[in-house]
């Protein structure tokens, strides 16, 4: 699978602007995307970079499917009109291509979507880690060992760019408890982790009404 992560900075950053974006996505762009072969798996609002930034996560079978989607989209008038309207609402946009990190199977993401349809989670987190040089294989071994002990939904790394950046998607809003003094329990977790990934950024994500991950 290939994942397209899209960041949209809505301007002006007001609730009314977001209402218009949600209406546009539900009525025009999502039906067009589905018809053209792109599957939305997550849609969130985040305040990590800018207030009210929108984050979309689309799924494609592989790079060939992504290229085919782009070719169909270029010649689809409904999709182009929807993207033009989206650009009016969110003039600042960027897109990244990600692929799954081996230890976390895609089936875990699909299962989380199914479970969220029955019992919404309400908040998710991107834990964005930068691995120490040469620590990728060891990190994957650790991730494989702990994946069933933590509410990890998916793990990705970029197809291009920094090969040491990892993006874990977790259920819940992590690290909201502020400063706490070190304990043996906390260091048992963070000590080994920071040897593998000295740097980590936490981005909280709150599902939008049309998000399959809720």
Residue pairs with C-beta under 8 A, 6 or more apart in sequence:
1 59
1 60
1 61
1 62
1 99
1 100
1 106
2 59
2 60
2 61
2 62
2 63
2 65
2 66
2 97
2 98
2 99
2 159
3 41
3 57
3 58
3 59
3 60
3 97
3 98
3 99
3 100
3 156
4 38
4 56
4 57
4 58
4 59
4 60
4 66
4 95
4 96
4 97
4 98
5 55
5 56
5 57
5 95
5 96
5 97
5 98
5 156
5 167
6 55
6 56
6 57
6 58
6 93
6 94
6 95
7 49
7 53
7 54
7 55
7 93
7 94
7 95
8 21
8 53
8 54
8 55
8 56
8 86
8 89
8 90
8 92
8 93
9 49
9 50
9 53
9 54
9 90
9 91
9 92
9 93
10 17
10 18
10 21
10 52
10 53
10 54
10 89
10 90
11 17
11 89
11 90
11 91
11 92
13 50
13 51
13 52
14 52
17 52
17 89
18 45
18 52
18 54
20 89
21 54
21 86
21 89
21 90
22 208
22 209
22 210
24 82
24 85
24 86
24 89
25 43
25 86
25 208
25 210
26 209
26 210
28 78
28 81
28 82
28 85
29 79
29 82
29 83
29 86
30 40
30 210
32 73
32 76
32 78
32 79
32 82
33 39
33 40
33 58
33 79
34 40
36 69
36 72
36 73
36 76
36 79
37 60
37 65
37 68
37 69
37 72
38 58
38 59
38 60
38 69
39 58
39 59
39 60
40 56
40 57
40 58
40 59
40 210
40 211
40 212
41 57
41 58
41 59
41 109
41 113
41 212
41 213
42 55
42 56
42 57
42 124
42 169
42 205
42 207
42 211
42 212
42 213
43 54
43 55
43 56
43 57
43 207
43 208
43 210
43 211
43 212
43 213
44 54
44 55
44 56
44 124
44 205
44 206
44 207
44 208
44 211
44 213
45 52
45 53
45 54
45 55
45 205
45 206
45 208
46 53
46 54
46 55
46 203
46 204
46 205
46 206
47 53
47 204
48 201
48 203
48 204
54 90
54 208
55 205
57 213
60 66
60 69
63 159
66 97
73 79
73 80
73 83
74 80
87 93
96 158
96 161
97 158
97 159
97 160
98 156
98 157
98 158
98 159
98 167
99 156
99 157
99 159
100 106
100 154
100 155
100 156
101 140
101 143
101 155
101 156
101 157
101 166
102 140
102 144
103 140
103 141
103 143
103 144
103 147
103 155
104 143
104 147
104 152
104 154
104 155
104 168
106 154
108 147
108 152
108 153
108 154
109 153
109 154
109 169
112 153
112 154
112 171
112 213
113 212
113 213
116 212
116 213
116 214
117 212
117 214
120 207
120 214
121 171
121 172
121 207
121 213
121 214
122 206
122 207
122 214
123 171
123 172
123 173
123 204
123 205
123 206
123 207
124 153
124 169
124 170
124 171
124 172
124 173
124 204
124 205
124 206
124 207
124 213
125 169
125 170
125 172
125 173
125 174
125 175
125 202
125 203
125 204
125 205
126 167
126 168
126 169
126 170
126 202
126 203
126 205
127 167
127 168
127 169
127 170
127 174
127 200
127 201
127 202
128 165
128 166
128 167
128 168
128 200
128 201
128 202
128 203
129 139
129 165
129 166
129 167
129 168
129 197
129 199
129 200
129 201
130 162
130 164
130 165
130 166
130 197
130 198
130 199
130 200
131 139
131 164
131 165
131 166
131 196
131 197
132 164
132 195
132 196
132 197
132 198
133 164
135 164
135 195
135 196
135 197
136 163
136 164
138 196
139 166
139 196
139 197
142 192
142 193
142 196
143 152
143 155
143 168
150 170
151 170
151 171
151 172
152 168
152 169
152 170
152 171
153 169
153 170
153 171
153 213
154 168
154 169
155 166
155 167
155 168
155 169
156 166
156 167
156 169
157 163
157 165
157 166
157 167
158 165
166 197
173 204
174 202
174 204
175 202
176 204
180 186
207 213
207 214
